[in-house]
Amino acid sequence: MARTSRAPWKRANPRKRAGKASTHLSPAKKSAAKARARRAGRPYPNLVDNMRMAAKKTSRKKASKKASKSKSSKAKKTSARKTRKRTAKKTAKSSRKRSASARERDPQGGLTAAGRRAFARKQGAHLRPGVTKKQQEMTPQEMRRKGSWAVRFYGRAKLPPLVDAKGQPTRHALSAHAWGEPVPKTVAAARRIAAKGERLLARYRRAKAKG
C-alpha cells in the first residue's frame, strides 16, 4: 500500500532543514491569502493559503522568464527582418547602379549619349562623340580632337592591357571604335593609331599657321 503523505502542518519546515532562512510573503501576497481564506469561510488565512500564495510566486518567475524569452525571440526576428530589408535595399541599389552604368557605356566602345549626359551632371564635363570622319572631311578642330585622343590613349609610354584573360578587347582598346579606328589587340596596332594621331596634330598646326 502506498504511503500517504503527511499534512504540511505535520512536517518540519524544509527551509530550516536545508539551513535556509524563512521567506515572508509580500503585502500583495498576504492580501491575496486573506481573500482566499474569506472565500473559503475562514476568518484568517491558514498555512495552506500562505503556501498557495508562495507557490504562485514561483509561477510568476517562470512566466516572467517565458515572457523574456518571447521578447528576445521577437527582437531577434525583428532584427533579422530589418537586416533582410537593408540587404534587399542595398542589392536593389547596386543593381540600379549596374543598370545605369550599362546604359551609359556603349558595348562597342566609348560612351553613349546617356553616358555623356551623366558625366556632364556629375563632373561638369562637356564630352562629345568621337570623330569618325575621313581625314579629308575633317575640320582643323576635328583633326586636333582626334589627334589629341589618339596620342593620349595609345602614345603613352606604358599602355594599359588591350585584351583581358579571355582574349577579349578591354574598354581601353574598345575606345578606338568610338573614334572610327580598328580596335587594337597588340601594342603595335595601338602605336599605329598614335602615329596617325601625331600626323593629324601636325596637319592641324599647319592649317592653323596658314589661317
SEPAFI-533181 format. One line per 4 residues: their letters; for each residue y, z, x of C-alpha. Coordinates in nm, 3 decimals, decimal comma, padded with zeros to 5 digits, always signed. Example, Ala and Ser with C-alpha at 12.3 -4.5 7.8 and 13.67 -1.06 7.14 Angstrom:
residues 2
as) -00,450/+00,780/+01,230  -00,106/+00,714/+01,367
***
This chain:
residues 211
mart) +00,000/+00,000/+00,000  +00,343/-00,091/+00,130  +00,563/+00,199/+00,233  +00,863/+00,249/+00,001
srap) +01,195/+00,258/+00,192  +01,384/+00,585/+00,170  +01,712/+00,610/-00,018  +02,015/+00,570/+00,211
wkra) +02,134/+00,926/+00,149  +01,800/+01,050/+00,278  +01,825/+00,851/+00,605  +02,014/+00,952/+00,915
nprk) +02,337/+00,767/+00,995  +02,223/+00,462/+01,202  +02,554/+00,455/+01,393  +02,505/+00,815/+01,508
ragk) +02,152/+00,733/+01,623  +02,294/+00,441/+01,822  +02,563/+00,664/+01,969  +02,846/+00,475/+01,799
asth) +03,148/+00,621/+01,625  +03,160/+00,601/+01,247  +03,399/+00,349/+01,096  +03,620/+00,405/+00,794
lspa) +03,690/+00,176/+00,504  +04,031/+00,019/+00,484  +04,263/+00,125/+00,197  +04,179/-00,200/+00,018
kksa) +03,807/-00,136/+00,054  +03,848/+00,220/-00,074  +04,028/+00,091/-00,385  +03,753/-00,164/-00,441
akar) +03,487/+00,108/-00,407  +03,670/+00,326/-00,665  +03,694/+00,031/-00,906  +03,321/-00,034/-00,864
arra) +03,247/+00,330/-00,944  +03,465/+00,323/-01,258  +03,288/+00,012/-01,382  +02,957/+00,198/-01,341
grpy) +03,093/+00,504/-01,531  +03,124/+00,727/-01,225  +03,440/+00,934/-01,166  +03,440/+00,864/-00,792
pnlv) +03,256/+00,627/-00,554  +02,925/+00,731/-00,408  +02,753/+00,630/-00,084  +02,616/+00,309/-00,235
dnmr) +02,963/+00,198/-00,347  +03,100/+00,259/+00,002  +02,803/+00,077/+00,163  +02,863/-00,223/-00,063
maak) +03,225/-00,242/+00,040  +03,138/-00,204/+00,409  +02,882/-00,485/+00,378  +03,144/-00,717/+00,231
ktsr) +03,348/-00,675/+00,549  +03,073/-00,844/+00,745  +03,054/-01,121/+00,485  +03,427/-01,188/+00,526
kkas) +03,387/-01,214/+00,900  +03,116/-01,475/+00,851  +03,335/-01,660/+00,601  +03,624/-01,644/+00,848
kkas) +03,407/-01,789/+01,125  +03,284/-02,061/+00,890  +03,642/-02,144/+00,789  +03,743/-02,151/+01,156
ksks) +03,460/-02,390/+01,236  +03,556/-02,607/+00,939  +03,920/-02,618/+01,055  +03,808/-02,704/+01,408
skak) +03,585/-02,983/+01,274  +03,868/-03,120/+01,060  +04,107/-03,104/+01,357  +03,858/-03,297/+01,571
ktsa) +03,813/-03,561/+01,300  +04,191/-03,593/+01,259  +04,235/-03,624/+01,635  +03,962/-03,889/+01,653
rktr) +04,128/-04,080/+01,365  +04,466/-04,072/+01,539  +04,307/-04,187/+01,866  +04,140/-04,479/+01,688
krta) +04,471/-04,576/+01,526  +04,655/-04,563/+01,860  +04,382/-04,770/+02,025  +04,393/-05,024/+01,742
kkta) +04,773/-05,050/+01,771  +04,753/-05,099/+02,150  +04,483/-05,363/+02,109  +04,685/-05,546/+01,844
kssr) +04,999/-05,530/+02,059  +04,810/-05,659/+02,363  +04,659/-05,937/+02,152  +05,007/-06,037/+02,026
krsa) +05,136/-06,046/+02,384  +04,846/-06,266/+02,497  +04,901/-06,493/+02,199  +05,274/-06,520/+02,273
sare) +05,201/-06,589/+02,641  +04,956/-06,864/+02,543  +05,221/-07,029/+02,322  +05,480/-07,014/+02,599
rdpq) +05,261/-07,178/+02,864  +05,169/-07,544/+02,849  +04,794/-07,562/+02,924  +04,858/-07,879/+03,126
gglt) +05,123/-07,710/+03,339  +05,472/-07,562/+03,318  +05,634/-07,401/+03,016  +05,656/-07,513/+02,655
aagr) +05,987/-07,525/+02,468  +05,899/-07,180/+02,328  +05,842/-07,054/+02,682  +06,182/-07,178/+02,797
rafa) +06,346/-07,008/+02,499  +06,162/-06,685/+02,584  +06,296/-06,697/+02,941  +06,646/-06,752/+02,808
rkqg) +06,613/-06,443/+02,585  +06,459/-06,218/+02,850  +06,638/-06,328/+03,167  +06,928/-06,543/+03,053
ahlr) +06,776/-06,837/+03,243  +06,852/-07,187/+03,113  +06,535/-07,371/+03,211  +06,499/-07,741/+03,140
pgvt) +06,191/-07,963/+03,120  +06,074/-08,118/+03,446  +06,195/-08,466/+03,540  +05,915/-08,716/+03,480
kkqq) +06,116/-09,040/+03,508  +06,052/-09,306/+03,768  +06,271/-09,282/+04,078  +06,470/-09,595/+03,987
emtp) +06,561/-09,444/+03,648  +06,679/-09,106/+03,777  +07,039/-08,995/+03,793  +07,158/-08,824/+04,114
qemr) +07,138/-08,486/+03,941  +06,779/-08,553/+03,833  +06,693/-08,651/+04,192  +06,841/-08,322/+04,311
rkgs) +06,647/-08,121/+04,049  +06,311/-08,282/+04,115  +06,358/-08,288/+04,492  +06,452/-07,919/+04,496
wavr) +06,149/-07,829/+04,282  +05,905/-08,029/+04,499  +06,028/-07,876/+04,827  +06,043/-07,524/+04,680
fygr) +05,691/-07,538/+04,533  +05,495/-07,743/+04,784  +05,704/-07,738/+05,101  +05,678/-07,366/+05,176
aklp) +05,503/-07,258/+05,497  +05,216/-07,081/+05,320  +05,106/-07,230/+04,989  +04,956/-07,018/+04,708
plvd) +04,599/-07,113/+04,605  +04,582/-07,455/+04,441  +04,233/-07,408/+04,289  +04,053/-07,098/+04,157
akgq) +03,699/-06,975/+04,227  +03,561/-07,227/+03,974  +03,739/-07,518/+04,140  +03,994/-07,549/+03,858
ptrh) +04,365/-07,602/+03,939  +04,582/-07,290/+03,932  +04,910/-07,258/+03,738  +05,094/-07,328/+04,064
alsa) +04,912/-07,659/+04,105  +04,950/-07,749/+03,736  +05,329/-07,729/+03,769  +05,312/-08,077/+03,922
hawg) +05,201/-08,220/+03,588  +05,517/-08,090/+03,419  +05,720/-08,294/+03,673  +05,521/-08,614/+03,636
epvp) +05,322/-08,576/+03,958  +04,943/-08,573/+04,011  +04,806/-08,218/+04,018  +04,729/-08,133/+04,385
ktva) +04,400/-07,972/+04,473  +04,441/-07,987/+04,851  +04,718/-07,883/+05,089  +04,761/-08,245/+05,198
aarr) +04,824/-08,357/+04,838  +05,077/-08,077/+04,792  +05,257/-08,175/+05,114  +05,288/-08,535/+04,990
iaak) +05,475/-08,408/+04,683  +05,701/-08,200/+04,911  +05,770/-08,507/+05,127  +05,864/-08,705/+04,816
gerl) +06,100/-08,423/+04,725  +06,268/-08,446/+05,065  +06,324/-08,821/+05,013  +06,474/-08,757/+04,668
lary) +06,715/-08,498/+04,812  +06,817/-08,738/+05,088  +06,881/-09,011/+04,831  +07,084/-08,764/+04,621
rrak) +07,302/-08,675/+04,922  +07,367/-09,043/+04,994  +07,460/-09,107/+04,631  +07,691/-08,808/+04,635
akg) +07,860/-08,925/+04,957  +07,926/-09,267/+04,804  +08,065/-09,115/+04,488
***
